[in-house]
Amino acid sequence: MNTLDLVRHAGPLLWVLVALSLYVVYLLIMRLLALARLGQDAGALIERARAVTAESGAGAALREVDASGHASPAAQVLQAGLSRAGHGPEAAQASMNAALITQDARLYAGLSALGTAAQVAPLLGLLGTVFGMVNSFLVFSRTSAPTPAQLAQGISEALINTAAGLIVAIVAYVARNALRTRADQIMAQADRVREELPTWLGRAAPAPTGTARHAVPEVSLAFGGAGTPQPAAPERP
């Protein structure tokens, strides 16, 4: 019995595992492409927006961010905060929090599905193992002296399903952890923007300017009956 025969006799659960493995590979490729697009370094844009905010205000910085067309979560959070900067720091903070939630969903999409595949694949392999062992024992019910070839079909079904389930689980688990690590790195930059932008806006606010008032010396006057001011009478010794 060659390898192709072993796979052919592995039972229907093997094809379920094959379909699951294709889904895992599809998710992995799609998330890699998405993270490559969202993971563009926004450090230069952040520093440029910081300088423009300090020199020209939040409106000019917002135009700078819009013109960049940056798709990273950090740029999106920065754009959300600058767009509401005119309504106060609290409004800018609330807008950035909402944008951060949206970007979080974009970054971590599909990771829960990979985690589910990593958990389900070994169980499917174990189920295939049980079916294979049951088929091996059914051989004894058909004949009192089964040949090795008759037992090999059930045993091969059990072992191939076990191996396939473990392979799919390992790939899904490693892919999920690698993608989560990359997503955490991208989200850290967006979190830094959310923490620093209120400080930028506070520094960009114009400082109140006041005019120094000079003290006016008091003049002691005594008023006469006709309303004419008279010098105060000197004290007698």
Secondary structure per residue as TSV (DSSP state, phi and psi in degrees):
chain	resnum	aa	ss	phi	psi
A	1	M	-	360.0	117.5
A	2	N	-	-85.9	-178.3
A	3	T	H	-64.6	-38.9
A	4	L	H	-62.7	-37.8
A	5	D	H	-67.3	-38.1
A	6	L	H	-62.2	-43.0
A	7	V	H	-66.6	-39.6
A	8	R	H	-65.6	-31.9
A	9	H	T	-95.9	12.8
A	10	A	S	-76.3	-13.4
A	11	G	-	97.0	170.7
A	12	P	H	-68.3	-25.9
A	13	L	H	-65.5	-26.5
A	14	L	H	-63.7	-38.4
A	15	W	H	-70.6	-30.7
A	16	V	H	-63.7	-41.5
A	17	L	H	-67.7	-34.7
A	18	V	H	-64.4	-44.4
A	19	A	H	-62.0	-40.6
A	20	L	H	-64.5	-38.1
A	21	S	H	-66.1	-38.2
A	22	L	H	-64.2	-37.5
A	23	Y	H	-65.8	-40.2
A	24	V	H	-63.4	-44.5
A	25	V	H	-64.0	-40.6
A	26	Y	H	-61.1	-47.4
A	27	L	H	-61.1	-42.2
A	28	L	H	-60.7	-46.4
A	29	I	H	-65.2	-44.6
A	30	M	H	-64.3	-40.3
A	31	R	H	-71.8	-33.6
A	32	L	H	-63.8	-41.8
A	33	L	H	-65.9	-41.0
A	34	A	H	-66.2	-42.6
A	35	L	H	-70.1	-30.9
A	36	A	H	-65.3	-34.8
A	37	R	H	-77.2	-41.5
A	38	L	H	-80.5	-17.0
A	39	G	T	-91.3	17.5
A	40	Q	-	-63.0	136.0
A	41	D	-	-68.5	122.1
A	42	A	-	-102.5	15.6
A	43	G	H	-60.9	-45.2
A	44	A	H	-64.9	-39.8
A	45	L	H	-65.2	-39.4
A	46	I	H	-64.1	-44.8
A	47	E	H	-65.5	-38.2
A	48	R	H	-66.7	-41.2
A	49	A	H	-65.5	-36.3
A	50	R	H	-61.8	-45.2
A	51	A	H	-66.3	-42.7
A	52	V	H	-66.5	-37.5
A	53	T	H	-62.3	-41.9
A	54	A	H	-68.8	-32.3
A	55	E	H	-90.2	-43.4
A	56	S	H	-121.9	-5.0
A	57	G	-	100.7	174.2
A	58	A	H	-69.1	-31.7
A	59	G	H	-63.3	-44.3
A	60	A	H	-66.9	-37.7
A	61	A	H	-65.0	-37.9
A	62	L	H	-64.2	-40.7
A	63	R	H	-64.7	-35.2
A	64	E	H	-65.1	-42.2
A	65	V	H	-68.8	-41.6
A	66	D	H	-61.8	-39.7
A	67	A	H	-69.8	-24.7
A	68	S	H	-70.3	-30.8
A	69	G	T	65.3	26.8
A	70	H	-	-73.6	133.5
A	71	A	-	-99.7	2.6
A	72	S	S	-71.3	153.3
A	73	P	H	-58.0	-35.6
A	74	A	H	-61.3	-42.7
A	75	A	H	-66.6	-37.1
A	76	Q	H	-67.6	-41.0
A	77	V	H	-66.3	-41.3
A	78	L	H	-61.7	-42.6
A	79	Q	H	-63.3	-41.7
A	80	A	H	-64.4	-41.6
A	81	G	H	-68.7	-41.9
A	82	L	H	-67.7	-32.3
A	83	S	H	-67.4	-23.2
A	84	R	T	-110.4	11.6
A	85	A	G	-64.8	-31.1
A	86	G	G	-67.4	-15.2
A	87	H	G	-97.0	5.9
A	88	G	-	110.2	161.4
A	89	P	H	-61.9	-34.5
A	90	E	H	-66.5	-41.0
A	91	A	H	-66.4	-39.3
A	92	A	H	-64.7	-40.4
A	93	Q	H	-65.2	-42.2
A	94	A	H	-64.4	-39.6
A	95	S	H	-65.4	-39.4
A	96	M	H	-68.0	-37.0
A	97	N	H	-62.6	-42.3
A	98	A	H	-64.9	-41.6
A	99	A	H	-65.5	-35.6
A	100	L	H	-66.3	-36.8
A	101	I	H	-64.2	-42.1
A	102	T	H	-63.4	-44.0
A	103	Q	H	-68.8	-32.1
A	104	D	H	-61.5	-43.1
A	105	A	H	-64.2	-36.6
A	106	R	H	-68.7	-39.9
A	107	L	H	-71.7	-40.7
A	108	Y	S	-98.9	11.0
A	109	A	T	-64.2	136.4
A	110	G	T	88.6	-15.8
A	111	L	H	-71.3	-34.9
A	112	S	H	-66.3	-34.4
A	113	A	H	-65.9	-39.1
A	114	L	H	-65.5	-38.6
A	115	G	H	-64.0	-39.1
A	116	T	H	-64.7	-41.3
A	117	A	H	-63.4	-38.3
A	118	A	H	-65.2	-27.7
A	119	Q	H	-86.7	-34.7
A	120	V	H	-80.8	-34.9
A	121	A	H	-57.3	-46.5
A	122	P	H	-63.7	-32.7
A	123	L	H	-67.5	-39.2
A	124	L	H	-65.6	-39.9
A	125	G	H	-62.6	-39.9
A	126	L	H	-65.9	-37.9
A	127	L	H	-64.3	-40.0
A	128	G	H	-64.9	-33.6
A	129	T	H	-63.6	-42.1
A	130	V	H	-63.2	-45.2
A	131	F	H	-61.5	-41.0
A	132	G	H	-63.8	-41.6
A	133	M	H	-68.3	-35.5
A	134	V	H	-63.2	-42.8
A	135	N	H	-63.8	-35.0
A	136	S	H	-66.0	-41.2
A	137	F	H	-72.4	-26.7
A	138	L	H	-66.5	-23.3
A	139	V	H	-62.7	-38.2
A	140	F	H	-65.9	-26.3
A	141	S	H	-76.5	-19.4
A	142	R	H	-91.3	-31.7
A	143	T	-	-145.0	147.9
A	144	S	S	-80.1	-22.6
A	145	A	S	-132.4	77.3
A	146	P	-	-68.7	147.5
A	147	T	-	-84.4	160.0
A	148	P	H	-57.4	-34.4
A	149	A	H	-64.8	-35.2
A	150	Q	H	-69.9	-36.8
A	151	L	H	-76.2	-25.8
A	152	A	H	-66.1	-30.4
A	153	Q	H	-64.0	-47.6
A	154	G	H	-67.8	-39.8
A	155	I	H	-66.7	-41.3
A	156	S	H	-64.3	-38.3
A	157	E	H	-60.1	-41.8
A	158	A	H	-65.8	-47.8
A	159	L	H	-72.0	-39.1
A	160	I	H	-66.9	-40.3
A	161	N	H	-65.7	-38.6
A	162	T	H	-62.3	-47.0
A	163	A	H	-64.4	-42.3
A	164	A	H	-63.8	-42.4
A	165	G	H	-62.2	-41.1
A	166	L	H	-67.7	-39.6
A	167	I	H	-63.2	-47.0
A	168	V	H	-62.3	-41.4
A	169	A	H	-64.8	-42.1
A	170	I	H	-64.7	-45.2
A	171	V	H	-62.3	-45.2
A	172	A	H	-65.2	-39.2
A	173	Y	H	-68.2	-45.2
A	174	V	H	-65.5	-42.5
A	175	A	H	-63.1	-41.9
A	176	R	H	-62.5	-45.1
A	177	N	H	-65.9	-40.4
A	178	A	H	-65.5	-42.9
A	179	L	H	-67.4	-37.6
A	180	R	H	-65.9	-40.0
A	181	T	H	-61.5	-43.7
A	182	R	H	-65.9	-40.6
A	183	A	H	-64.4	-37.7
A	184	D	H	-63.0	-39.1
A	185	Q	H	-64.7	-41.0
A	186	I	H	-67.6	-41.5
A	187	M	H	-68.8	-27.2
A	188	A	H	-62.6	-37.3
A	189	Q	H	-67.6	-38.2
A	190	A	H	-66.4	-38.7
A	191	D	H	-63.3	-37.2
A	192	R	H	-65.1	-38.9
A	193	V	H	-62.7	-42.6
A	194	R	H	-62.7	-35.9
A	195	E	H	-76.5	-31.9
A	196	E	H	-92.4	-26.8
A	197	L	H	-59.7	-43.3
A	198	P	H	-56.5	-34.3
A	199	T	H	-66.9	-40.5
A	200	W	H	-59.9	-45.9
A	201	L	H	-64.9	-36.0
A	202	G	H	-65.7	-37.6
A	203	R	H	-74.8	-27.9
A	204	A	H	-78.9	-16.2
A	205	A	S	-66.4	136.9
A	206	P	-	-67.2	136.5
A	207	A	-	-77.3	138.6
A	208	P	-	-65.5	132.0
A	209	T	-	-108.2	131.4
A	210	G	-	-121.1	155.9
A	211	T	-	-97.4	128.0
A	212	A	-	-67.9	132.1
A	213	R	-	-100.0	131.6
A	214	H	-	-92.2	139.2
A	215	A	-	-69.7	135.2
A	216	V	-	-96.2	121.1
A	217	P	-	-64.1	139.9
A	218	E	-	-79.2	140.1
A	219	V	-	-115.4	123.4
A	220	S	-	-85.1	116.5
A	221	L	E	-123.2	148.8
A	222	A	E	-120.4	132.3
A	223	F	E	-99.0	133.0
A	224	G	-	-84.2	-172.8
A	225	G	T	-68.4	-31.2
A	226	A	T	-89.1	11.3
A	227	G	S	81.4	9.3
A	228	T	-	-91.0	131.0
A	229	P	E	-68.6	135.5
A	230	Q	E	-120.6	147.2
A	231	P	E	-62.9	147.7
A	232	A	-	-64.1	141.9
A	233	A	-	-70.1	133.6
A	234	P	-	-68.4	150.2
A	235	E	-	-74.7	139.8
A	236	R	-	-82.3	143.0
A	237	P	-	-69.7	360.0
